Amino acid sequence: MTEAIAFDTHRFVKRLTECGFTERQAETLAEEHVALLNANLATKADIARVEARIESTKAGIETLRQETKADIARVEARIETAKADTLKWMIGAMVAQGGLIVALVKLL
C-alpha cells in the first residue's frame, strides 16, 4: 500500500477560490494535483525499497566478484602447470636432440 503525499487541499482550494476559480473548479484541480503527486512522487517507503534492492544487488555483485577472483586463481594455476609441462617437454626434446647430434657426429 502506498503512502499518501501530504498536500493541503483545503488551503489549495481556498487560494484558488480567492483568485476567482469556482469552488468546483478548485476542488477538481486539487483532486488532480493529489492524483498526480501520488502517482509520480516517491515516498519514503519507495526509497527504502529501492535502497534495499541496491543493497541486495551490491551483495550479489560482491559474490560474483569473489567467484570471479577464485576462477581467475584456478585459471592461473592451470597456466602455471601448462608452462611447467611445456618446459619439461622442451628440455627433454633438447636433450634428445643433443644426444642425437652427438651420436650422428660420432658416426661421421
Summary of the structure (lengths in Angstrom):
residues: 108
radius of gyration: 38.8
end to end distance: 98.1
largest distance: 121.8
contacts: 223
relative contact order: 0.07
helix: 85%
strand: 0%
